[in-house]
């Protein structure tokens, strides 16, 4: 592999997880305002996880709920578990409870992955949605990502080639550690975005962050290293605990 690993140039370290959540919500608003001002629409791919959930809840409350023209926002998902939308493990259900319902988002603005369908069929169907709504080479205004303690992002997990079937835009890898399939966008979609923000909080993320930024380039072992937006803005938004193993850091 001759790709560089992710740059530290976009590394932003905040004091704690609470501040990180506020910063993530603010960046969502800023990206949304810019997109709507420039293109009259804001296309965003949401992430699962507790930090995004708390940011979505902030967006749905004052003062942020009135800081964006929500009628101009279209919501997509970076990945989904293979469960129905009523399941507590569903990323869609989390976003619906934290964001869509409190804001009264219209169904026509929400493009969910059908996790209840056969995984490969769900992946193909979502790729078709992306191409229909965003064009043959889909470009999101913002993609929100998290990072697991194992270095996974979206549903690209260690142990496989994260670039497998990249041209499909969406695929359904089998994740051995969970003995189940997931549906996920591919690196091609991630790296075409106008902006990507990876949010990570907690000491349990520190080893993965150090491996991603300072270890050898090994996307099969540390899949988050695939994130290299071609032309877009890229930010690592982490708290002090997550950054705790970085060498020579100034925090």
RAMOQUI-V980575 format. One record per helix or strand of 2 or more residues. SS is the DSSP state (H for helix, E for strand). FROM is the first residue (numbers start at 1). TO is the last residue. If there is no record, write none. Layout:
((SS FROM TO) (SS FROM TO))
This chain:
((E 11 14) (H 17 39) (E 42 46) (H 50 59) (H 64 66) (H 70 72) (E 73 77) (E 79 81) (H 91 103) (H 107 109) (H 119 134) (E 142 146) (H 166 168) (E 170 171) (E 174 175) (H 176 178) (E 180 185) (H 187 190) (E 195 200) (H 203 214) (H 223 226) (E 233 239))
